[in-house]
Amino acid sequence: MDEPKIAFKNVHSREYQGHKKKVHSVAWNCSGTKLATASTDLTARVWHIEPHAHAKMKHIELKGHTDNVDQLCWDPLHADLLATASTDHTVRLWDARSGKCCLQTELSGENINITYRPDGTHLAVGNRDDELTILDVRKFKPMHRRKFSYEVNEFAWTLTGDIILLTCGNGTVEVLAYPSLQPIDRVMAHTAGCHCIAVDPKGRYFAVGSADSVVSLWDISEMLCMRTFTKLGLPVRTVSFNYTGDYIASASREMFIDISNVQTGRSVYEIPCRAAMNSVEWNPKYNLLAYSGDDRNRYLVDEGNFRIYGFQSS
């Protein structure tokens, strides 16, 4: 059966504000019904989403961090558990139903990246000192640590959970075996630093966004570059595949988000923005794209906004 294609007509956009400062990260839960946002106002928030409703969304505030909440991620198997990474050195696990912190642990540095292993058993956490820590979710204690002598940015697990892909400041993607964290490959991906990464929902490809303004698409099994996306003209800050794996969204400091066809590499749609984007993420069940950036108005600072852009399928 052919996958449904996006009909780029009758699109709709909704904007929401709850945070007092910039929203650094947006993430959907596994059922596509809740969206979490992380902010420099020291909080995260959970929003209940009804894809076809236009009522004001209710949200729960997650309080407890004492510094910026830079990134968050949902348990891939539990629709009400999420983890946050903060520059206050802590990682926290939250119940999205109550807004309560279930578990927390303090690590050695300012945490800026976090992602779950696909089976929900472990969390990978990265800090500003280029250290990768693996947490056992049940005990919420560090299992492994590895310090790198070069810049490490975002990372992602493959769907099998036996490989971690690290984007690095030297333009490479480091391929580490799990759980040993031993290097098994080094992909010379870009001519400038690699900033962000996403794995497609079917586990076929991963996409890398770079400071050279290019997004590259790689075959996971062969570690070969399939094609590049060149619509953006500034360093790429964030990338995400839609739920069918047919489209990829990417953004930079430019005033638009590019949506390109994964198979052809062609840009098919642009979403206008008011500011540089920090995070874009497609819903895992619907063609809804959430995004947030450094929104500023000349007369009023309204940094706490994020938007949801909806597309029909044909």
N, C-alpha and C positions, 0 to 999 in steps of 0.2 A: 504494500500500500504506500502511495506517495505521501510524503509529509506535507501538511498544510503550509502554503506559502503566505507570507504577509502581503496583504493588500494595502498599499500605502495611500489609502483614501480614508476620509472620515476619522482621522486620528484625533485623539482627545488628550488633553493635558490637565493635571490637577497639581496645584502647589499647596504645600502645607508648611506651617511654621510652629515649632514648639520649643526648639533650643534657643538659647540666648546668644550663642556664638556659632562659629563655623561648624558645619557638619563635615567630618572627615571621611566617614564610611557609611555605606548603606548595604544591607544584606537581607535577603529573604529567607524565611524558614523553609523546611523541606516540603511542606504542603502548599506553599505559595499563599498562605492566608495572613501571614504577619510579616511586617518589615521592621527591622531594627536599624537605628541610626546612632552613630557615635559622634561626640562633639568635643570641642575645646572648652565647653562650659562645665567640664568634669562629669558629665552624665551621659548615659545612653537612654534611648527611649524605644519602646515597642509599640507599633501601630497595628491595629487590626484592620486588614484590607478586605473589602468586598469588591472584586474586579469590576462589577457592573453597577455599583451603587455610587451615588454622588453626595451622600450625606457626609457631614463632618466626621472624620475618623477619631475614635477614642484612642488614647494612648496611655501607657504606663511609664513612669519615670524610674530609671534605675540609678539610685544614688549610693555613693560610698567611696568612689575614687577621689583622690586628692589632687590629681593633675589631669592633663588631657587624656581623653579616651580616644586613642588613635585608630583602632581597628577592632572589629568584632566579627564573630562567625557563629552560625547555628549548628547544633548537633545534627548531623546528616540523617539521623534515624528518629529523632525526637523533636516534635514540632514546638515544644515549649521550653527547651533548654538552649541557652546561648552563652558564649564565653566572650569576655572583653579583655583587651590588652591596653594597658595604660603606661604613660611615662612616669607614673608614681611607683614603678617597679613591680606592681602586682598584676596578676591575672586572676579574674574572677569568673565564677560560674553562676548563672542566674536562672531563676524560674520565671518565665515570662508571664505566667498566670498571676502570680502574686507580686512580682517586682522585687522579690527578696533574693539576696545573695546566698547561695547554697554553700559554696566553697570558695576559698581564695588561697593563693600562695604568693610569696614574695620571691622575686628572682633578682639577679645581680645587676640588671641595667634597666634603661628606659625602653619599655616594650612598645614596638610600633607595628608589628605584623603578627597575625595569628590565623591558623587554619586547622580544621579537624582532619584527621585521617578518615577516609570514606566509610570505614566500619564503626566510627564513633568512639573508638577505644583510646585514642591518643590525640594530643594537641601539639602542633609545632608552633613555637613562639620565637620571634626574632627581635633583637634589640638594636639600639643605635651603635653599639660596640661590635656589631657584626658577629654576634654569638647566636647560635641556634640551640634552643632547648626543647626537648621532647618531654611532655607531661603525660603521666598515666592518669586518665580521666577519673577512674574509680578512687584512687588514693589522692589525686591532685598533687602529686609530688614529681619532681624531675627524675626522669629515667636516664636521659643522655644529655650531654652538652658537647657542643663543638664550637670552638672559636676559630674564626677565619682571619687570615692576614690581609684580606682585601675586602672591598665593599660588597656586602650582600644586601639585596633589596627584597622584593617579594618572593614568595615561594609557593609551590603547589604540589599536592600529591597526585600521582596517577590514580585512576579508578581502582586498580588492583591493590593499591596501598603499599606496594613493595618498592616504590621509587619516589624520591622527593626531587623536584626540579627547583633550582635556585637561580634567580636572576642576579647578575653581578655587575659591578661598576666598570669592569674591564671589557664589557661587551659579550661576555660568555654566559651560557646557561650551564651550571654544574649539575650533573646527574649523580645522585647519591643513592646507594642501595639502602633499603630499610629492613631490619633495624640497625644494621652495623654503622650506618652513616659514612660508609667508605665510598670514595669516588669510583664510578664505573665508566663515566664518559664526560667529556667536556665539549659542548657545542659552541663553535665560533659563530655566534648568532648575528651580531651587529657591529657597526664601526664605532659606536659610542655605547655608553652605559645602558644596560637593560634595566628598566624600571619596574615593569609589571608583567603579570603572567596569568593566564587562564587556561583550564583544560576543558575541552568540549564535552557536553553531557553524555556522549556515546563513547568517550575514551579514545577516539581516533587521533585527535590532534591536540597540540597546545599552541597558544598564541603568545607572542612576546612583544611588548611595547618598549620602544627605546628612545633615548635622547637624540638619536639621529632622525626622529620624526616618522619612523617607519614601524609598522606592525608586521611581524613575520609569522607565518603559519607553518608548523612542523608536524610531520608524521611521527607519532610516538614510537611505533614499532621499528622504524628505520632510522629515526633521528635525522631525517632529511627535510630541507625546506621545500614546501610545496608551492608557496607563492607569497607575495608581499602586498600590503595595503598602504598606499602612499597619499591618501587624501589629506592627511594632516600635515601642517607645515612647521609645527613646534614639537618639542619633546613630548612623547606620549606618556600620560600619567595613569591611565586606567583602561582596562579592556574586559569584555564579557561576552560570552556566547549566549544566544537565545536557547530556549528549551529543546528545540529540535536540532540544534547545531547547524542550522542553515545560514544564520546571520551573526555577525560580530559587531558589537558597538565599541568604539574607542574614542578617547577624548584627550585634549591637551589644555594648554592655556588659551586656545582659540575660542571664539564665541559660538561654537557649535559642537555637537556630537555627531560623529560619522557612523552610519550603519552601512556595512558592506556585505555582499553575498560571499559566503565562505568558498564556494566552489569556483566562482568566476573571478573573484578578487575585485569586482566592480563596486563602486560606491552607489548605493541605491536610494539613500535618503539622508537628509541632514536635519537634526533637531537644533533650532536656534537656542543659544544660552546667553545669559547676561554676564557671565564671569567664567574664569578658569574652573575646570571641573576637577574634583578630588576623587570621585567614585561613581562608577556606573555599574548596575547589576540587573540582568534580566531575571524575571520571575521564573521559577522552575516548572510552572504548569501553564502559564499564559504568556501572550505577547505583551507583557507590561515591562517597561524599563524604568527603574528608579535611578535617580541621579542627584548629586549634590555638589556644590562648589563654593567658591569664595564670593558669594553674592554681596554686592555693595551698591547702595544708592547714593547719589550725590548729596542728598539732604538727610537721608535716614539710613543708618546702618541696619540692615536686615539680614544678618549673616546666618540666621538659624533656619533658612528655608531648604526644602528639598522638593523634588517634583516626581510625579509618576506619569509616564507617557504611555498611552495605550494604542495598540494597533489591532485592526481586524485581520482575520485569516480568511483566505479564499480557498 
